[in-house]
Amino acid sequence: MSAPAPAPAVPGAPTPGRTAPAPSGIRFEGVTVAYGGNVVLDRLDLTVEPGEVMALLGPSGSGKTTALRAVAGFVRPASGQVFLGGRDVTALPPHRRGIGMVVQSYALFPHLKVKDNVAFGLKAHRTPKAEIPGRVTEALELVGMAAYAERHPRELSGGQQQRVAIARALAIRPGVLLLDEPLSALDARLRSGMLAELARLHRELPDVSILYVTHDQVEALTLADRIAVMDASRLQDCGTPLELYRRPRTEFTASFVGNANLLPVTVAGEGAVGFGGHALAVPTGTAAPGATATLCVRPHLVGIGDGPNALTGSVTEVQWRGSTHRVHADVDGHRLMADLRELREPPALGDPVTLHFAAEDAVLLPDGASEPAGVGP
């Protein structure tokens, strides 16, 4: 008898009285994926610890979805190995990996009721028939959808359909849950609500490892324990949201994880750099005098008026963002952004403006920091 076809999505959940999930944790060891000689994932080394939420963050074509598909078993690496719970699964088909997966299109069966959609994965995994109703109810209760068990997907909102897709994934009690852009089809209000729900689920499922693919920095910063920043098929940086936001190691990380002012500077000496004709006091670390570097300052840490490290330029753009104004200024041919608490009288285009920032709010990125260096698991 042939093996059953894999379910379109599925995973698990442990709480008191429940069966423990499958082994947790993910490890990539030198994983490379290529299509027709074109490398789309280049020598990825990354570890997702048991119970950790790891976000793969990057633009389209960065390799993040390919990495997730390698874990799911939908693509076979050209080289390297994938481990789940310490077990090498590189050669295993998807339905034997015991993982749950939720995709952006939900992939619910329109002709099946909610309860039958959730039961589909359990049946594919040959769960004893007597256990299925209880497992379905358990999963639907976990996502707050038990009252909708008898409805069809067409009778649900987008957010509700996404909850059902997550319940179907959790019903099999996996150790690893894969989320591929799960909120991209939702509007801003629903995305915010679902982020809160995913954070709650993580608290209730502390043993499940979650690999979350997104290009949305807010989702990654809100949900992830750590973020792996991907670009050009390679891992560029990895760290906690706070580390990557406050102390990025590369220019790409600085510009992709939040907004950043990136100014070309030359190290003048210990604690001093030159920017055009301006002398700025910033931490220089071990950078040698005469070295070129990039100075990173977050826009919300830039103030208006006189202060330390003051730079004067002309206003090129003013954007009202409700509680703040974003002011763009041209300083010696370089753009400087400041996110300022809503101004009663914002400057007009072409007005002179002085902006400043504190030394401790600046990060110096040495030349070559645009290339990944020393990024480990």
N, C-alpha and C positions, 0 to 999 in steps of 0.2 A: 504493500500500500504506500502510495507516494506521500511525502510530507505535506502538511497543509500549507496553503499560501500564507505569507505573512500578512498580519493585519495592517491597515493603513496607518495606524497609530496605536500606541498603548503604553502604560506604566503603573506604578504601585505606591503603597502608602502604609507606614507603620505607626500605629498608636496603640495604647494599652489594649491588650486582648487580640491584636491582629498578628497575623503571620509576619515574620520579618521579611523585608524585601530581599531581592537578589543582591549579590555582592556589589558594593558601590566603589566608586573611584574610576578615573579614566587616565590612561597614560599613552602619549604619543612618543615614539622613539624613532627619530629620523624619518618621519613619514613624508614621502614624496608621491604626488599623484600627477600623472601626465596624460594628456589626450593627444594622440597622434604626434608625439614628440614635443608638444607644447606643455610646459610645466605649469600647473595651476595651483600646486601646493608644494613648497620647496623646503624639504628637510625640517619638518616641524617637530620640535621637542617641547612637550608641555605636559604638565601633570595637573589633573583636577582631583583634589583630595576628597575622600569620602565625606558626604554631607555638604560639600562646597558648591556655591553657585559661581560658575565661571562664565563671564560674558566674552564672546568673540566679537570684537568691535572693529569695523572697518568699512571702507567704501565698497561699492559693487566691484566684483572682480578681484577682491583682495585675497580670496582663498578661504574665507571663514565658513561658507556653506559647504565647500568641498571637505573641509576638516570634519564638519558634523556628519556629512554623508559617509565619510570613512569610518566613523564610529558606528553608524547605523548599519554598515555593511553594504551600502548601495554603490560604493565605488571600491575598487581593489587597489591598494597602493602599489606603485611601481617598485618601491623599496621602503624599508622601515616596517615597524610593527605597531599594532594597536592593542592595548590591554584594557580589559574591564575587570575590576575587582581583583587585579593581579593575574588574570587569566589571559593568555594570548588568544585573541579572537580574530586575528587578521584574516584567516582563511575560512571563518565560519559564515554561513549564510545569515541574513538578517533575522529570520524567525528563530534562530537558535542563540541569539545574543541576550535575550531577556531584557531588552531596553524598551522604553516608551518614547514616542515621538509625536510632536504636535507641529503642524505646518501652518503657514499663513492662510491657506485656503480652507482650513478646517477639515476637509475631506470626509464629511459626514455623508452617510447614505441617505438620500432624500426620501426613499420609499420605506425606510425603517423608522420606527418610533425611537425616541431618545433612549429608552431602556434597552432596546435592541441594538442600537448603535454602540452603547457602552458594553453590552454583552458580546459583541462580535469578536473582540480580541480574546476574551476569555474562552470562547468556543474554539478559536484558532489555536489556542494554547492547550486545548483538551482538558480544561478545568472540569472536574466532576460536575455533572448537571445539577445536582442538589445544592452545590455551593454558589452557582451563578447568580440567582436572585439576590442573595445577601450581599455578594460582592458588588453587584450593580448598585444596590441601594447605598452601600457604604461609600462608593466612589462619588455618587451623585450628591450625597449629603456633604461630602468633603468640599465640593465646589458650590454648594447652595442651590442645587438644581433638582432636588428630590421631588419637588412639587410638579415638575415638568416631565416626568417619566413617560407619560402617555402621549405627549405631543410629538409632532413631526418637525424636522429642522425648519421647514418653511414657516412654521408658526412661532419661531423664535427670533429675537434680535441678533445682531452680529455678536454682541458681547455674550449673549446666552449660548449661541452656537459654539463660541470659543470655549466656554466653560464645559460644555458637553465633550468637546474634543479632548480637553484636559482630563475630564473624568474617565473617558475611554482609555487614555494613556495610563492613568493611575490604577485602573481596575486590576491590572495584572501584577501590581505590587513590584515594580522594577526597582533595581538599585540605581539605575541611570535614566534620567529624563532629558530628552533632547527637544529643544524649543527653537524652531527655525522662523525667525521674524514673526512671532505669534500675534503681535498686536498691530502689524502694519496696515491691516484692512479696517481698523477701527478708527472712529473719529477721536479728537483730542480728549473729550470728556470720558469716553469709554476706555481709552488707553490708560488714563490716570486711574480709573477705578480698577481696571484689570491688573495694573502694576501693584496696587495695594493688595489685591487678592492673591497674586503670585507670591508676594512677600509673606502673606499670612500662611499660604500653603507651605512655603519653605520652613517656617517656624514649626508647623505641624508635622513636617516630614524631615526631621533633622538628619536622617541617615541616607537620604536620596541625593546623589550627585546630579547637579543640573548644568548642562551645557547650553548656553543661551546665545543664539546668533542674532545680531542686530546691527544696524547702521546708525541707530538712534543713541546718541551719547547720554541723553537723559535716562532712558531705560537702563543702560549699562551702569550709570552712576547710582541709580536708585536701588537696583536689585542685586547687583553682583557683590560677592565677597572679594573677588579679584577680576581684573579685566585684562584680556590678552588683546593687544592692538595689532591688527593685521593690515598689511599693505603690500601690493605687488607680489602676492603669493607667499609672503614670508611673515614670520612673527617679528614685529618691530619693538615691542615693549610688553612688559607684564608686571602688574603690581596691584595694590589695593586702589580703589577709586581715589582715596585721599592722596596717596603717593603720586599717582599719575597726574592728578590735577594740580597739586601744589609743587611737586618736584619732578616734572617730566624729564626724561633722559634724552629724548630726541625732538627735533623740530616737528616731525610728523605728529608725534604724540601731543605735543603742546598745542598744535593747531586743530587736531581732530577731537581731543578730549577737552571740550570747552573751547572758548575763543581765546585768542592770545595775540598780544603785540609782540612781534619778532623784529628786533632792531639789530642791524649789523654793527658790531663794536670791535675795538682793539684794546687789548689789556695794556694799561699804562703802568701798572704796578699792583702791589697787594691792596685789594679793596678799591681799585679805581679802574675805570675803563673810559675810552674816548668814543663818542658818538658824533661824527661830523666834527664840528668845532666845540662840542660840549664835553665837559668832564663830569662823569657820573660816579657816585660812590655806591658800589654794589659788591656783594661777596664774589671773590674771584677764585676761591679754592686754590687748587694747585696750578692754575693756568699761568704760564710764563709771560713776562712782559714782552709785548710785541706780537703775541698770538692773536689771531682773529677768532671771533666767536659771535654767537647770537644771544642777545639779551631777551628773555621772555618775561613779560609782565601781563597779568590778567587784567582785562578792562575794568572790572569792578574794584580793582586796587589802585586805580588811577584817579587822583582828585583834581579839582579845578582851582586855579589861583596859585599864589606863591606857596612854596614848600620845598622839601628836599628833592633833589634831582629834577628841578623845574626845567621844562622845555616849552618854548614858545613857537607857535605856528599859526596857521590860518584855518578856519573852519571850512571843511569841504562838504560835510553832510551832518544833519541832525535827525535822529529817528526817535519819535516818541513811542515808548513801550509800556505805557500805563503807569507803573510805579517808578520808572526810570526814563531818562533820556540817554541815548547813545550818541556821543559826539565824536565825529571823525575829524581829525586835524592833520594837515600836511606840515611835517616838521623836516625841513631840509630834504624834501623829496621823498620822505617816508611817511606812511600812514601810522597815526597813533590813535587808538580808540579809548574812550573813557565811558563807562557806564555810571551815570550820575543820578543820584536821587532826584526825582522829578523836579525840574527847575521851573520856578515861577516865570522867569524871563530867559529862555534859552538863547544862546548866541545865534546870530544870523549867518548865513553863508558868506564867507569872505572875511568875517570878523577875526581880529587877532585873539588868540586864546592861549593861556598858560596852563599847562597840565604838569602834574608832579606825581611822584611815587616814592615810597619808603624803600630804603636799601634792602631790608629783610623781605620785601615782597617781590624781589627780582630773582630770577634764576639764570645763571650763565650756562649756555650750551656751547661747549667747545666745537670748533670746526670738525666735521666728521660725525657729529652727534645725530646727523640725519640718517646715518646707517645704523642698523641694529648692532649692539655690542654688549656682550655679557648678559643677554636675556636668557635666563634659565627657567626651569619649571618652578 
